[in-house]
Amino acid sequence: MSTAVTRIDVFNPTRRCALRWLRSMTLACLAAGGLSGAAQAAAPWPTKPIKLVVGYPPGGGTDTVARLIAQQFSKTLGQQVVVENRPGASSTIATQQVVRADPDGYTLLFATASPLTGAPLTMKGLQYDPIKDLAPITLVGNGPFIMVANPAFPPNNLAELIAYARAHPGEVNYASPGNSTANYFFTELLNMDAKINTVNVAYKGSAALVNDLMGGHVQYTLETPGTTLPLIREGKLKAIVLLNDERLAKAPDVQTTVEAGYPQLVGGSWYGILAPAGTPRPIIDAVQQATVKALQSPEVRHAMDERDVLIKGTTPEAFAAFIDAEYKKWQDVTQRLGIVPQ
């Protein structure tokens, strides 16, 4: 078990070098004992069902994409790939389960930003190190958030929301999937830059969050277009602003944050696949290649397009660099906000 993660040394380059040296020494010792890394990689894989762990409840956007990819994995890899939902604690429960699993390719994590770049900055005593304990496989895709509100909430755009929040300090509630999520960070960044005070109400996943938003229990949230645009068309929600530098073809009337004067509020959600650290490279490559193939299937491409998620399918190295850049961005934001791990 790794020691508690601090916000200072999680991505420290010196620490990375030490960890690489430790891993190489471990493999050398295994080789001396007759079980080399090459011998492990040479073992047949997969020979039994694979578990894809998702840190959110069934029915949300992350779960839906994970299940579609799992179906394609089953076809490509010749074994059943089962999605296991382990919601809670900003997806850190699911992540910790994968970290503790054997590094044999039979337990994988379908992750969002929360447990990798959010939790290390906001949660004290985290029981894993996202760099030391996980092996990035591929960035599946990413896309912008859209701010949506209950139809009864008076503001109809970002300027009106800011004016309303200033007139009602501490009285407006927004929903998020937790304070380790990009949804939370972006909303709090807006609070700071616009000098407003709105209150976070945390949920375990998108489904419950959106239901409460439609019911008027919270006033607004940041969510994916795929989840919210159908509800906007039905009149169950209304769009406030798109966190992007250009408008969506599916929602041409929704102003962007760049147009609204907040260019720093551009971004959204992303999906990626990781394995426990120590998983043999041939297995990592096999999963990466299976993901790329899955992303080419009509079913997955349609689902990603419906959610306005840009398909990626990167190499493990590119995904690792992406995680590092995201962490540094949110580290700067949390420092500006004065957020400390709790």
N, C-alpha and C positions, 0 to 999 in steps of 0.2 A: 504494500500500500504506500502510495506517495504521501509526503507530508503536505500540510496545508499550503495552498498556492497564495502567493502575495502578488499584488498588482505591479510590483517593481521588477521581479526577476523571472516572470513566466516566459518572456520572450527574449531573455538575455542571451546575446550571441556567445559569450564566454561559457555560459551554462550549457548551451547547445553543443559546443565542442566537447565539453566534458562528458555529456551524455552519449555523444557519438563514440567517444573513446571507450566508455564503459560498455556500450553495446558490442563493439568490436571485440573487446576482451572476453565478454561473455560467450560470444560465438566461437572464439578461439578455444575456450575451455571446453565447450560442447564438442568441438571437433576432436580435441585431444581425447575425449572420453568415448569416441566412436560414433557420435551423433552430430554430424556437421550440419550447417545451415543448408548446404546443397542436398544432403540426404533428406532433410525435412521437406524441401521444396519438391524433391523428386517423387514424394508419395502421391498417390492418386488423389485428385480433388476436382469436384466434390463427390463424395460417396454417400452422403446423407443430406437431409433437408437443411436449409440455411435459414437463419433467423435474421430478419431485418427489423431492428428496434427503432420505434418512432416515439419521440417524447411528448406527443400530443394525443388527445382523444380521437376516436374514430369520427369521420365525417368532415373534418376540417381540410383546408387546402393542402397542408403538408402531408396528412394521412392519405389523401386521394392520390397525389402524385406518387407517393411511396408505393402504394398498392399497384398502380399501373406499371411502375418500373419492376416491381417484384414479379408481376405476371410475365413480363418479358424476360426477366432473369431465368425464370423456371424453364422457358422454352430454350434459351441459349445454353444454360449450364446443365440441363438435363436432370435437375433435382428441384423438388418443391421449395419455393422461397416463401416463408411465412412472415407476415407483418405482425409484430407484437407491439401493442400500444402500452407505453409506460409513462403516462402524463404526470406532471407535477414538478414543482421547484424549478420552473423555467427550463425544463428538459434535462436538468442535471441528474435526475433519478435514472432516466434512460441511459444517459451517457456513462454514469458510474457503473451500470450493469454491463455495458459493453467493455469498459476498461477492465473490469474484473474477469471477463470471459477469457477462455483459452485463445491464444493467437493462432488459430488454425483455419480461419476463414469461414467458420460456421456461425459466427455472430458478428453482424455488421450494424453500424449506426447510420440512420438517415437523419441528418442533423440540419438545423438552422443556425443562425448566428448565436442564439442565446447561450448555449452551454460552452461555446468555444471562445467567443470574444466579448460576451456580456457578463457571464457569471464570474469569471476571474477578477472582474473589476468591481463587482457589487456584492458578492457573497463571501462572507468570512468563513474560514475553515473548510473550504472546498476540498473534497476527498479525492481529487484527481488533478493532474496537470495536463491541460489539453495538448501541450507540445510533447511532453515526455511519455504520456500514456496512450496516445492515439496516433495512428498512421493515416494521414490524408490519402484518399484514393482519387476522388474527382469532384470538381464543382459541377453540379448538375445544371443549375441555371439560376438567374436572378432577375428581379423586376421591381418596379416602383410601387410604393404605397399610394393609396388614395385616402384622403381624410373624408369620412362620411359621418353624418349626424342623423339623429332622430328627426323625422319630418316636422315635429312640433317645436323643435329647437329654433329660436328666432333667426339666428344668423344663416345667411345663404352663401357666403364666401369667406375667404380668410380674413379680409379686412373687417368684415362685420363681426366675425367670431372674436377677433382681438379686441374690438371696441366693446363688445358685450362682456367679455371676460374682465376687462378693465373696470367696467361699471358694476360687476358682480364678483369681486375678488373672493376666491375660496368657495364660491357657490356652484361652480360648474365642474362636473365630473367627466373625466374621460376614461375609457376602458383600455387596458393593455393585457397582453398575455403574461405580464410579470415585469419586474424592474430590472431584469437582465436581458431584455429584448430590445431590438432595434426600434420597435414601436414605441417603447417607453423612452429611449434615448432621444429619438427625433422629437417627440412631444415635449419633453422637458427642455430640449434645446430651443424649441419655439417659445416656451414659457420664459426662458431666460432672455432671449434676444428681443422678444416683443414686450417684455416686462409685464407679464400677466401671471396670475396664480390660479391654475386649475388643478384639480385633485385626481390622482391616479386611483383607479379601482382595478385590482389585478384579478385575472381569470386564468384557468388552467389551459384554455384553448379557445380557438376561434368560434366554435359552434355556440357555446354558452354565452360568449361575449356578444356575438351578433344578436342572439335572441334577446338578451337584456337591453341591447341598444334599441332594437325595434320596439321593445316594451316600454321604453322611456325611463328605465332605471339608471342609465347613464346617458350623457348627452352626445358624445362624439368619440371617434376612435380612428386609428390608422389601420387599414387592412389592405389585402390584395384586391386588385380590380376583379379578378376572377370570382372572388367570394361575394363582392358587393355590387358589381354592375347589374346583375340580374335583379337584385332587390331594389336598386335605384329605379330601374325601368318599371318595376311593379308599384313604385310609390311607397315602398316600405322603409326606404332610407333616402337621404339626399346627399349629393356630392358637395363638398366644400372646396377642396383643392387637390391637385395631383402633385405628388412629390417627384417631379421630373423636370427635365429641361425642354421637353416638347410635349404637346398634347397627344392623347391617344386617339387613334382612328375610331375606336368604338365609343369614345366619349368626347367628341370634338368641342363640346360646349364647356367642358370643365377646365378652368384656368389652372396653370401650373404655378408652382411655388416661385419659379424664376420670374414669371410674369408678375407675381404678387409682390416681388421685392425681397424674397428670402431664398437666394440661390444656394445658401448653405444647407437648405432642407431638400436635398435631392438624394433619393435612394429608396431602399425598401428591403424586401426579404430575399433570401437566397437559400438554396438547398445543396447539400453535399453529402457524400458517402465516405465514411471512415471505418477503420478496423482497429482492433487492439494493437498496441505497439508490439513489434516482434513478429507480426504476421509475415511469412515469407514473401519476398518480392514477386515470385511467379503468381502467387494468389492475388496479390494487389493488382498486378497487371491484368489478370484474368477478369477481375471484377470491373476494372476500369474499361476494358474492352467490351464487356457485356453491357456496361452502362451506355457507352457510345452507341452500341447497336440498339439498345432499348430506346434511346432518344431519337432514333431514326424511324421508329415504328409510327404508323399513322395515329394510333390510339394515344401514345404519349405526346406526340407533336400537337395533336388537337387539344389535349388537356393543358399543355404548357401555353399554347396560343390563347385558350380561353382565359387563362390567368395572367396573360400579358407577361409571361416569364420568358426571357431570352435563353434559349438552349445553349449550354456550354459544352460539357464533356471534356474537361481539361485533363492534363497529365497530373500525376500526384505532386510533382514539383511545383507546377503552376498553382495548384490548389493550396499548397502549403504557403506559397508567397502571398496568395490572396488573403488567407486567414491572418497572416502576419500584418498585412496592410490594414485590414479591418480592425484588428486589435489596436494598432497604434492610433487610428482615427478616433475610436471610442475612448481610448485612454486619455486623449487630449480633451475630449468632451467631458468626461467624468471629472477630470481635474478642474476644468472651467466651472462645472456645476458644483464642485465641492463634494462629490459623492465619494463615500468611503465604504469599504466592504462591511456588511452587517450580517 
